[in-house]
Amino acid sequence: MSGEAIRYESVPAESSFVLVQRACRGEADAANLLCERYLPRLRRWAHGRLPNSVRNALETNDLVQDVLVQVVQQLPTFEPRHERAFQGYVRQTLLNRIRDEARRGRRRGTPETLDTTVPSTDSSPLEETIGRETLARYEAALARLRPSDREAIIARIELRLPYVEVAACLNKPTIAAAHVAVSRAMVQLAAEMSLE
């Protein structure tokens, strides 16, 4: 490995905040880096949130890519105020799109007929209900948390960010401090979920 490669690897990645600012100024490489960074995170976050009735007509990956393209196109009008602003914006945009697709799916109904000779691999109505109720309890409990606890959970659990990035998002001085913040937030979330 050459000395140049070692120097290159030691250069820290630009924060999302800096990339958003650059992309807002029209720098295409910054927009591309944002897409590379957020596409896998959003796929993980959206996985399982798209209702079954819509999944046949629309793939989760396609939905996430569409939302990310839409967000990048709107960047010139976006005003980032802090490090987590873009993450919140893109997550909310994706959630709104999922809700829109769910409403569209309910209006359209199931697009295909059922073959009674093939057993279903889908969840049972009971399993789906339990899953929806658990997700609703989770999201309600998450909404009741302090913003810093909510951000810690979203960053680490939903987006599966490495603790280095969690520390940056939460303005924590060390990875250990980020671990502690996430652990405390999880305890608070569990307490909130047990109240219902």
C-alpha positions as a Markdown table, in Angstrom:
| # | Residue | x | y | z |
|---|---|---|---|---|
| 1 | Met | 0.0 | 0.0 | 0.0 |
| 2 | Ser | 1.5 | 3.4 | -0.9 |
| 3 | Gly | 1.9 | 6.3 | 1.4 |
| 4 | Glu | -0.6 | 8.2 | -0.6 |
| 5 | Ala | -3.3 | 5.6 | 0.0 |
| 6 | Ile | -2.6 | 5.7 | 3.7 |
| 7 | Arg | -3.0 | 9.5 | 3.8 |
| 8 | Tyr | -6.2 | 9.3 | 1.8 |
| 9 | Glu | -7.7 | 6.8 | 4.2 |
| 10 | Ser | -6.9 | 9.0 | 7.2 |
| 11 | Val | -8.9 | 11.9 | 5.9 |
| 12 | Pro | -12.2 | 12.1 | 7.7 |
| 13 | Ala | -15.4 | 12.0 | 5.6 |
| 14 | Glu | -17.3 | 15.2 | 5.3 |
| 15 | Ser | -20.2 | 15.6 | 7.6 |
| 16 | Ser | -23.7 | 15.4 | 6.1 |
| 17 | Phe | -24.2 | 19.1 | 7.0 |
| 18 | Val | -21.2 | 20.1 | 4.9 |
| 19 | Leu | -22.3 | 17.9 | 2.0 |
| 20 | Val | -25.8 | 19.4 | 2.1 |
| 21 | Gln | -24.4 | 22.9 | 2.1 |
| 22 | Arg | -22.2 | 22.1 | -0.9 |
| 23 | Ala | -25.1 | 20.3 | -2.7 |
| 24 | Cys | -27.3 | 23.4 | -2.0 |
| 25 | Arg | -24.7 | 25.4 | -3.9 |
| 26 | Gly | -25.1 | 23.1 | -6.8 |
| 27 | Glu | -22.0 | 20.9 | -6.4 |
| 28 | Ala | -23.0 | 17.6 | -8.0 |
| 29 | Asp | -20.3 | 15.5 | -6.3 |
| 30 | Ala | -21.7 | 16.5 | -2.9 |
| 31 | Ala | -25.2 | 15.5 | -4.0 |
| 32 | Asn | -23.8 | 12.2 | -5.2 |
| 33 | Leu | -22.0 | 11.6 | -1.9 |
| 34 | Leu | -25.3 | 12.3 | 0.0 |
| 35 | Cys | -27.1 | 9.8 | -2.1 |
| 36 | Glu | -24.4 | 7.2 | -1.6 |
| 37 | Arg | -24.5 | 7.8 | 2.2 |
| 38 | Tyr | -28.3 | 7.9 | 2.6 |
| 39 | Leu | -29.6 | 5.4 | 0.1 |
| 40 | Pro | -28.7 | 2.3 | 2.2 |
| 41 | Arg | -29.8 | 4.0 | 5.4 |
| 42 | Leu | -33.2 | 4.9 | 4.0 |
| 43 | Arg | -33.6 | 1.4 | 2.5 |
| 44 | Arg | -33.1 | -0.1 | 6.0 |
| 45 | Trp | -35.4 | 2.4 | 7.6 |
| 46 | Ala | -38.2 | 1.9 | 5.0 |
| 47 | His | -37.9 | -1.9 | 5.0 |
| 48 | Gly | -41.1 | -3.3 | 6.4 |
| 49 | Arg | -42.9 | 0.0 | 6.5 |
| 50 | Leu | -44.4 | -0.2 | 3.1 |
| 51 | Pro | -47.8 | -2.0 | 3.4 |
| 52 | Asn | -48.2 | -5.4 | 1.8 |
| 53 | Ser | -51.0 | -4.1 | -0.4 |
| 54 | Val | -48.6 | -1.8 | -2.1 |
| 55 | Arg | -45.5 | -4.0 | -2.3 |
| 56 | Asn | -46.6 | -5.9 | -5.4 |
| 57 | Ala | -46.9 | -2.7 | -7.4 |
| 58 | Leu | -44.0 | -0.8 | -5.9 |
| 59 | Glu | -40.6 | -2.0 | -4.6 |
| 60 | Thr | -39.2 | -0.5 | -1.4 |
| 61 | Asn | -35.9 | 0.2 | -3.2 |
| 62 | Asp | -37.6 | 2.1 | -6.0 |
| 63 | Leu | -39.6 | 4.1 | -3.5 |
| 64 | Val | -36.5 | 5.1 | -1.6 |
| 65 | Gln | -34.6 | 6.0 | -4.8 |
| 66 | Asp | -37.5 | 8.2 | -6.0 |
| 67 | Val | -37.7 | 10.0 | -2.7 |
| 68 | Leu | -34.0 | 10.6 | -2.6 |
| 69 | Val | -34.0 | 12.0 | -6.1 |
| 70 | Gln | -36.9 | 14.2 | -5.2 |
| 71 | Val | -35.1 | 15.5 | -2.1 |
| 72 | Val | -31.8 | 16.1 | -4.0 |
| 73 | Gln | -33.8 | 18.1 | -6.7 |
| 74 | Gln | -35.3 | 20.2 | -3.9 |
| 75 | Leu | -31.9 | 20.9 | -2.2 |
| 76 | Pro | -31.5 | 24.4 | -3.6 |
| 77 | Thr | -34.6 | 25.5 | -1.6 |
| 78 | Phe | -33.5 | 23.5 | 1.5 |
| 79 | Glu | -32.0 | 25.5 | 4.4 |
| 80 | Pro | -30.0 | 23.2 | 6.7 |
| 81 | Arg | -29.9 | 24.7 | 10.2 |
| 82 | His | -28.0 | 21.9 | 12.0 |
| 83 | Glu | -26.3 | 18.6 | 11.4 |
| 84 | Arg | -29.4 | 16.4 | 11.7 |
| 85 | Ala | -31.7 | 18.6 | 9.6 |
| 86 | Phe | -31.1 | 16.7 | 6.3 |
| 87 | Gln | -31.6 | 13.4 | 8.0 |
| 88 | Gly | -34.9 | 14.5 | 9.5 |
| 89 | Tyr | -36.0 | 16.1 | 6.2 |
| 90 | Val | -35.3 | 13.0 | 4.1 |
| 91 | Arg | -36.8 | 10.7 | 6.7 |
| 92 | Gln | -40.0 | 12.7 | 6.9 |
| 93 | Thr | -40.2 | 12.9 | 3.1 |
| 94 | Leu | -39.9 | 9.2 | 2.9 |
| 95 | Leu | -42.5 | 8.6 | 5.6 |
| 96 | Asn | -45.0 | 11.0 | 3.8 |
| 97 | Arg | -44.4 | 9.1 | 0.6 |
| 98 | Ile | -45.1 | 5.7 | 2.3 |
| 99 | Arg | -48.3 | 7.1 | 3.7 |
| 100 | Asp | -49.3 | 8.4 | 0.3 |
| 101 | Glu | -48.7 | 5.0 | -1.3 |
| 102 | Ala | -50.6 | 3.3 | 1.5 |
| 103 | Arg | -53.6 | 5.5 | 0.8 |
| 104 | Arg | -53.3 | 4.9 | -2.9 |
| 105 | Gly | -53.2 | 1.2 | -2.3 |
| 106 | Arg | -56.3 | 1.2 | -0.1 |
| 107 | Arg | -58.2 | 3.1 | -2.9 |
| 108 | Arg | -57.0 | 0.7 | -5.6 |
| 109 | Gly | -57.4 | -2.5 | -3.7 |
| 110 | Thr | -55.4 | -5.6 | -4.4 |
| 111 | Pro | -54.2 | -5.5 | -8.0 |
| 112 | Glu | -54.2 | -9.3 | -8.6 |
| 113 | Thr | -56.5 | -12.2 | -8.0 |
| 114 | Leu | -55.6 | -14.9 | -5.5 |
| 115 | Asp | -54.6 | -18.4 | -6.5 |
| 116 | Thr | -56.2 | -20.7 | -4.0 |
| 117 | Thr | -53.9 | -23.6 | -4.9 |
| 118 | Val | -50.8 | -21.8 | -3.6 |
| 119 | Pro | -50.4 | -21.3 | 0.1 |
| 120 | Ser | -49.7 | -17.8 | 1.2 |
| 121 | Thr | -46.3 | -16.8 | 2.6 |
| 122 | Asp | -47.7 | -13.5 | 3.9 |
| 123 | Ser | -48.3 | -12.8 | 7.5 |
| 124 | Ser | -51.6 | -13.8 | 9.0 |
| 125 | Pro | -54.1 | -11.0 | 9.8 |
| 126 | Leu | -53.3 | -11.5 | 13.5 |
| 127 | Glu | -49.5 | -11.2 | 12.8 |
| 128 | Glu | -50.0 | -8.1 | 10.8 |
| 129 | Thr | -52.3 | -6.5 | 13.4 |
| 130 | Ile | -49.7 | -7.3 | 16.2 |
| 131 | Gly | -47.0 | -5.8 | 14.0 |
| 132 | Arg | -49.0 | -2.7 | 13.2 |
| 133 | Glu | -49.9 | -2.2 | 16.9 |
| 134 | Thr | -46.3 | -2.7 | 18.0 |
| 135 | Leu | -45.1 | -0.2 | 15.4 |
| 136 | Ala | -47.7 | 2.3 | 16.4 |
| 137 | Arg | -46.7 | 1.9 | 20.1 |
| 138 | Tyr | -43.1 | 2.3 | 19.1 |
| 139 | Glu | -43.7 | 5.4 | 17.1 |
| 140 | Ala | -46.0 | 7.0 | 19.8 |
| 141 | Ala | -43.3 | 6.2 | 22.4 |
| 142 | Leu | -40.6 | 7.6 | 20.2 |
| 143 | Ala | -42.6 | 10.8 | 19.7 |
| 144 | Arg | -42.8 | 11.3 | 23.5 |
| 145 | Leu | -39.1 | 11.1 | 24.0 |
| 146 | Arg | -36.8 | 14.1 | 24.3 |
| 147 | Pro | -35.5 | 15.2 | 20.9 |
| 148 | Ser | -32.0 | 14.1 | 21.7 |
| 149 | Asp | -33.1 | 10.6 | 22.8 |
| 150 | Arg | -35.3 | 10.3 | 19.7 |
| 151 | Glu | -32.4 | 11.3 | 17.5 |
| 152 | Ala | -30.1 | 8.8 | 19.2 |
| 153 | Ile | -32.6 | 5.9 | 18.6 |
| 154 | Ile | -33.3 | 6.9 | 15.0 |
| 155 | Ala | -29.6 | 7.3 | 14.2 |
| 156 | Arg | -28.4 | 4.0 | 15.7 |
| 157 | Ile | -31.5 | 1.7 | 15.6 |
| 158 | Glu | -33.5 | 2.8 | 12.6 |
| 159 | Leu | -30.7 | 4.0 | 10.3 |
| 160 | Arg | -28.0 | 1.7 | 11.8 |
| 161 | Leu | -25.4 | 4.4 | 11.7 |
| 162 | Pro | -22.0 | 3.4 | 13.1 |
| 163 | Tyr | -21.3 | 4.9 | 16.5 |
| 164 | Val | -18.7 | 7.3 | 15.0 |
| 165 | Glu | -21.5 | 8.9 | 13.0 |
| 166 | Val | -24.0 | 8.7 | 15.9 |
| 167 | Ala | -21.5 | 10.7 | 18.0 |
| 168 | Ala | -21.2 | 13.3 | 15.3 |
| 169 | Cys | -25.0 | 13.5 | 14.9 |
| 170 | Leu | -25.5 | 13.9 | 18.7 |
| 171 | Asn | -22.5 | 16.2 | 19.2 |
| 172 | Lys | -20.9 | 13.7 | 21.6 |
| 173 | Pro | -17.2 | 14.0 | 22.2 |
| 174 | Thr | -16.5 | 10.3 | 22.0 |
| 175 | Ile | -17.9 | 7.0 | 20.8 |
| 176 | Ala | -18.3 | 5.9 | 24.4 |
| 177 | Ala | -20.5 | 8.9 | 25.0 |
| 178 | Ala | -22.6 | 8.0 | 22.0 |
| 179 | His | -23.0 | 4.5 | 23.4 |
| 180 | Val | -24.2 | 5.8 | 26.7 |
| 181 | Ala | -26.6 | 8.2 | 25.0 |
| 182 | Val | -28.1 | 5.4 | 22.9 |
| 183 | Ser | -28.4 | 3.1 | 25.8 |
| 184 | Arg | -30.1 | 5.7 | 28.0 |
| 185 | Ala | -32.5 | 6.5 | 25.1 |
| 186 | Met | -33.3 | 2.8 | 24.7 |
| 187 | Val | -34.2 | 2.6 | 28.4 |
| 188 | Gln | -36.4 | 5.6 | 28.1 |
| 189 | Leu | -38.1 | 4.2 | 25.0 |
| 190 | Ala | -38.7 | 0.9 | 26.7 |
| 191 | Ala | -40.3 | 2.7 | 29.7 |
| 192 | Glu | -42.5 | 4.7 | 27.3 |
| 193 | Met | -43.6 | 1.6 | 25.4 |
| 194 | Ser | -44.5 | -0.2 | 28.7 |
| 195 | Leu | -46.9 | 2.6 | 29.6 |
| 196 | Glu | -49.3 | 1.7 | 26.8 |
